[in-house]
Amino acid sequence: MPEHLDFTLFQPKGRLASIVQGVWSTSVAIHSSNNIKRWLHSDACSGFLFNLSEPIQLNDLSISTGGVLLPVSKQAQTITLPPGAVVVGVRFHPAMSFAILGNIYQQATQIKKSETNILSLQTLGNQLEQAKGHYARIVVFYRWLNTMLLTIDNIPAPLMSALKALEDKKSPGELSNHVLLSQRQIERHFQKWLNMTPKYYQRISRVKNALKVLKLHPETALADLALSIGFTDQAHMTREFKYIARITPKHYAQKVIDDKSNALSIIKPKVG
C-alpha cells in the first residue's frame, strides 16, 4: 500500500550553498490511515523546523505546533508524522547553525520569545503559516535565509581547515600539523561551534560516508568498504554503525535492497 507522504527538497546554489544543505517541506495526506516514520541519519549538523499542523514526534519527544530549534545530530533519530502533518525546515552544514543562531542547543527546543533572533524567527513562522504548498513555503524560507546572510558570524578559517582535514582522513590528534592552532585551541573551536570533539566528528563522517556508498551500492563487500572509509576492520565499522547510525551495515544494505525491490513492485505494470 503506497504511503501518502509528499516531500520537497530545495538545495540552494551560490553563497547559500556553503551554509545550507537544504530547505525542505513535507506533508502527510489527511486521509492516510497510518503514521509515517522516517529515519534521520546523524550528520554532525543542525537546523530548525516549523510544525504547522498536527503534533509530530522526534524520537520520544512530542512536538506541538510552532518552531523547534534542533540540536547537533550526534546519533540517528526517527521522526513520526501523523495524517495531516505539515512540516517545513532547514538543514545547515556543520557549524553553520551556531553562526546563524549564535547558540548550540542540547535538545530539541521550542522557540520562545526569550530566544536569540526570536523576532525574526517568529516572523518567519507567521509567514510560513500563511504560505500554501511546498513551493511557497520553501520560497519564504529561502528569502529569510538570504536576509540572514547579512548578520551571520563567519566560521573561523582554522575550523574550516580542520573540518576539511578530517574529511581528508587526517588524524584528529594531528590537526595542529594542518591548522595554525594548537590542539587545545582546535578542541575549543569544535566544542563551541559543533558541540563535539574532532574525534567524534570524524566518527560521524566515516559512518555518513559508508552510508552513502551502501545507498548507491548495497552489494558492496563490507570488509572492503570498512578499510576504504578508514575503519580498522569490518567489526570496527559495525560497532560505529550500531552506536551512531543505530543500525548495522548489513541490515542497512538489506534495507536499501528491499526498498528498491518494493519500489519496483509498485511501478511494475500488471499483465493480463
N, C-alpha and C positions, 0 to 999 in steps of 0.2 A: 504494500500500500504506500503510495507516494506521500512524503511529508509536505505540509503546507507552509514551508519556510521560504521567505523571499529575502535575499541578501544582496546588497550592492556595495562594492568597494571602489573607492577612488584613490589612486596613488599619484600624488602631485608631482609636478616637474619644477624645474627652476630651483630657486633658493629653498623653497619649502621642502623639496625632496630630501635635503640633508637634515631636516628636522623631523619630518613626519613620515612614518611608514605608510599610513593610510587613514582615510576618513571613511567610515562605514555606516550603513543604515540597514536595519533588519526588522522584519515583522513576521508574525505568525497569523495565519488566517483565523478569523474568529470562529469559523465552523470546524476548525481542526479538532479532532476527538482526543488528542493526547498532547501532553507537554513535549517539548523538543529539547533534548540535551545535547550540548556540544562540548568537545574537549578543546581547551585552550593551552597550547604548549608554552613552556617557560622560555622567555627571550631576553631577560635582564632589562626589560623596557617597562614603560608605564604609559598611562594616559588617563582619560576620564570619559564617562558616558552620561547620557541623559535617558532615563527611563520615562517614556511619555505615556504609558498606559498601565497595563496590569503589572502587579508585583512580579519581579523575576528573582532568581536565586543564583548566587555566586558561591559555589561550594555549599556550605551550610548557612550562608548569610542571606536573609531575605532583604531585597532592595525594593522599596516602595517608589512611587513616582518622584522624580526630581533628579538632580545631578549627583554623581558619585565620583570622587577622586580615587583613583586606583593606586595601590602600592606597586613598587617594582616587582616584577614577576620573577620569583626565585624557584618556584615549582609549578608543575602543570595544575590547572584548575578546570572545573566544569561550570558551565553556565546553563541554567534551565529556563526555558521560555515557555509560558503558558499560552493557550489560544488567546488571540487578541493583543499579544505583546507588540510593542513598538519601541525600539531602542536605537539610539544613534550615538556614535562615539568617535574618538580619535586615538591612534596609537603612535607614540613618538619613538624615535631612535634612542639608543642608550644615552642617558644623562640629559636628554633634551627636556624631559618633564620638569626637572629641577630648574632648568634655565628659564622655562616659561612660568611655572607656578611658584618658584622660589622656596619650595619645600619638598620633602620626601615623606610620604605617608606610610605608616607601618601596616595599615589595614585599610580596606575599602571605607571611605569616609564620606558621609553625606555632606553636600555643600551647604554651609550655613553662612549667615550674614557676617560672622566674625572671621571668615576665611580670607586669605590674601586674594586680591583680584576678584573678590566676590561680586562687586557691582558689574564687572564685565561678564563674569560667568552667569550671573542671574539674567542679565540682558540676553545673552546667548540662549539660555534655556527658554526664555519667553518667546524669542524669535523661532526657535525650533518647534515649540508647541503650535505656533501658527502655520508653520510650513506644512504643505500637503504632498506626501510622496517622498520616495527616497531621493530623487534628484534634487528637489527643492531643499530638503534638509541638508544634504551634502554641500550645496551651494552656500547656505547660511553659515555652515561650519567653516568652509573654505575662506569665506570673506573675513570671518572673525580671526582665523589664523593669520591671514595676511596683515591685519591691523596689529596683531600681537608681535609681529616681526620687529616692529619699531621699538619695543620695550624689553625684549629678552636679553638676558646676560649671555655673553659669549662663553662657550666652554673653553677652559684653559687649553692652549695648544699642547702642553705636555700630556694632558689627559687624553686628548685625541690621538697623540702619538702612541701612548701606552695601549689604548684600545686596539689600534691598528697592529701593534707589535704582537699582542695576544692573538689576534685573528690570524697572524702570520706564524703562529705556533711557537713564539718565543716563550721562554720560561718566565713565569710570574716573578720568581726570585732574582731574575737578572734584568728587570726592566730598567734599572738605573743605568745600564750599559747602552740603552737605546734612547733614553729620555734624559734631558738635562735637569734631573731632580734626584734627590736621594730616595732610597727605597721607602723610608718613613714618610716623606712628602707625597710620594705616589700613593701610598696606602691611604693617607688622609684625603687626597683628592677622590679616590674611589668611594670611600665611606660617605663623603659629603654629597657627591653627585649621583652615586648609584646605590648607596646603602649596602655595599658588599665589598669583599676583598678582591684584588686582582685574580687570585687563585680561583675563587668561586665564579667569577665572570668567565674565566677560561673553561671551567667545568660546564657551565651552561652553553657556552659557544660550541664546545665539542658535541654535546648532545644535540643541539639545534642543527649542526651541520650533518650529523649522522641521520637525523630525521628527514632532512631534505633529500639525501641520497636514497633512502628507503622509500620515500614517497614516489620518487621517479623510477626507481629500480628495486622493487621489493624482493626480487630474486637474488640480490647481491649476497655473496658469501660473507657472513657476519665476521668471521675471523679476519678476512682481508680488509673489510670495512673498518674494523677496530684499529688496525695498525695504520691505515691510510689517514684516519682522522686524528690520530695522536694518542689513542688509548694504549695502555700497556699490552693488553690482550683482550680477547672476547669477554672473558669473565669480568674484567675491569669495566668494559663498556656496559655490560648488563647491569652491574651494580649501580653505575651512574644513571642509567636509564630508569631503574626502579625508583631511585631517590628523586631525580629531577623531573623526568617525564611521567613517572608513575605508571609505567608500562615497560615490558621487556622489549628489546629489539625484535625478537622472534614474533611476539604477539602483535607488535605494531606492523611489521611487514605483512603478516597474515591478514590483519585488518584492512590494509591497503588493497591487497588482492581480493578480499571478499567484497569490499566496497565497489571496486571496479567491476566485479562479476555481477553484483546486484544492479549496477547502473546499466550494464549491457542487457540484462534480462528485462529491464523496464522498457528500453527503446527497441528491443528486438521485435520485428513485425510478426504478427500472427499469421500462420499458414492455414489455408483452408477456409 
